[in-house]
Amino acid sequence: MSGLGASRRTPRRRRWTWVLLVAFVVMPLVEIFALVQVGQVIGAWWTILLLVLNSAVGAWLVRREGARAWTALSTTLASGRLPAREIADGALVLIGGTLLLTPGFVTDALGVLLILPVTRPLFRGLLTSAVTRRLVVLGPGMPGFGTPGTRRPGPGNDERPGPDVVRGNVADEP
């Protein structure tokens, strides 16, 4: 593809290349290094026991915080409010739980930080800013606002009805 679209995709591809490189090359190397270092200090069997204990505590923590996030989401929806904070908390608990499922001390530490209610607001802010940068918000008076396929009469628009508008008369039957 040529033109503006192709040049806009290149930085995004580079960013994803770096993210994937860190996720699949750097993180496993960091995890192996951490496991070897801990294993040399406390021994192989204690390291394995510590990893199993981390998994058990992590599963309990994910279950507890996931239930809290679900309850908060349900309460917010029942009250008719927008559940932005609750959705972000649920996503962070899900990501943290995924990190706790991967074996290793570094991912476990990051997973616990994402799940704990004390540290979650910091990551919620990061998640919110990342999502906000990717969203395009349309408001009244902006092109594209409204339902696709309909035209609204007004200044700058011709008065002809769009494809979803049918002109006619309504008659009440006695």
C-alpha positions in Angstrom: 0.0 0.0 0.0 1.3 3.4 -0.8 0.7 6.9 0.4 -0.2 8.1 3.8 -1.6 4.8 5.0 1.7 2.9 4.4 3.8 5.6 6.2 1.5 5.6 9.2 1.7 1.8 9.7 5.5 1.7 9.8 5.9 3.2 13.3 3.1 1.0 14.6 4.7 -2.1 13.2 8.1 -1.1 14.7 6.4 -0.7 18.1 4.8 -4.1 17.9 8.0 -5.6 16.8 9.7 -4.3 19.9 6.8 -5.4 22.1 7.0 -8.9 20.7 10.8 -9.0 21.0 10.6 -8.1 24.6 7.7 -10.5 25.3 9.1 -13.5 23.6 12.9 -13.1 23.8 13.9 -10.7 26.6 11.3 -11.8 29.2 12.2 -15.5 29.0 15.9 -14.7 29.3 15.2 -12.5 32.3 13.1 -15.2 33.9 15.7 -17.9 33.3 18.4 -15.6 34.8 16.2 -14.9 37.9 15.4 -18.6 38.3 19.1 -19.6 38.1 20.0 -16.9 40.6 17.3 -17.9 43.1 18.2 -21.6 42.6 21.9 -20.9 43.4 21.0 -19.1 46.6 18.2 -21.4 48.0 18.6 -24.6 46.0 16.7 -26.1 43.1 14.0 -27.9 45.2 13.2 -24.8 47.3 13.0 -22.7 44.1 10.5 -25.2 42.6 8.5 -25.1 45.9 8.6 -21.3 45.9 7.2 -21.3 42.3 4.4 -23.7 43.2 3.6 -21.6 46.3 3.6 -18.4 44.1 1.1 -20.1 41.8 -1.2 -21.2 44.6 -1.2 -17.7 46.2 -1.6 -16.1 42.8 -4.6 -18.3 42.0 -6.3 -17.4 45.3 -5.5 -13.7 44.7 -6.9 -13.7 41.2 -10.1 -15.5 42.3 -10.6 -13.0 45.1 -9.9 -9.8 43.2 -11.7 -11.1 40.1 -14.8 -11.7 42.2 -14.5 -8.2 43.6 -14.1 -6.7 40.1 -17.1 -8.6 38.9 -19.2 -7.5 41.8 -18.2 -3.8 41.3 -19.0 -4.1 37.6 -22.4 -5.6 38.3 -23.2 -2.9 40.9 -22.1 -0.1 38.6 -24.2 -1.5 35.7 -27.2 -1.9 37.9 -27.0 1.7 39.0 -26.9 2.9 35.4 -23.4 4.4 35.5 -20.7 4.0 33.0 -18.4 1.2 34.3 -15.1 2.5 32.9 -13.1 2.0 36.1 -14.6 -1.4 36.7 -13.8 -2.6 33.2 -10.2 -1.4 33.5 -9.9 -3.2 36.9 -11.3 -6.4 35.3 -8.8 -6.2 32.4 -5.9 -5.6 34.8 -6.9 -8.6 37.0 -7.2 -10.7 33.8 -3.7 -9.6 32.6 -2.2 -10.1 36.1 -3.7 -13.6 36.3 -2.2 -14.5 32.9 1.2 -13.3 34.1 0.8 -15.4 37.3 0.2 -18.5 35.2 3.5 -18.1 33.5 6.3 -19.7 35.5 8.9 -17.3 36.8 9.4 -14.7 39.5 9.5 -11.6 37.4 6.2 -12.2 35.7 4.7 -13.3 39.1 5.8 -10.0 40.7 4.3 -8.0 37.8 1.1 -10.0 37.9 0.7 -9.4 41.6 1.3 -5.7 41.1 -1.5 -5.6 38.5 -3.9 -7.5 40.8 -3.4 -5.9 44.2 -6.0 -3.2 44.9 -3.2 -0.9 46.3 -1.1 -0.8 43.2 -3.8 -1.3 40.6 -4.7 2.4 40.3 -1.3 3.2 39.0 -1.7 0.6 36.2 -5.3 1.7 35.7 -4.1 5.1 34.8 -1.5 3.7 32.4 -4.1 1.5 30.8 -6.6 4.4 30.5 -4.1 6.7 28.9 -3.1 4.0 26.4 -6.7 3.3 25.4 -7.6 7.0 25.3 -4.8 7.6 22.8 -6.3 5.0 20.5 -9.9 6.2 20.6 -11.5 8.8 18.4 -14.4 10.5 20.1 -17.0 12.1 17.8 -19.4 14.8 19.1 -22.2 16.8 17.7 -21.2 19.0 14.8 -18.3 16.7 13.9 -18.3 14.7 10.6 -19.2 11.1 11.2 -21.3 11.8 14.4 -24.5 9.9 14.6 -25.8 6.7 13.0 -24.0 5.5 9.9 -26.2 5.8 6.8 -28.4 8.6 8.1 -28.4 12.3 7.4 -29.6 14.9 9.9 -31.2 18.1 8.5 -29.4 21.2 9.6 -27.0 23.8 8.5 -24.5 22.5 5.9 -26.7 19.5 5.1 -29.2 19.4 2.4 -32.8 18.9 3.6 -33.3 15.7 1.7 -34.0 12.7 3.9 -31.3 10.0 4.1 -31.8 6.3 3.3 -33.4 5.6 6.7 -36.0 8.4 6.5 -39.4 7.8 4.9 -41.6 10.9 4.2 -45.3 10.3 4.6 -48.5 11.3 6.5 -49.8 9.5 9.6 -53.6 9.1 9.9 -55.3 7.9 13.0 -58.2 5.6 12.4 -61.3 6.4 14.4 
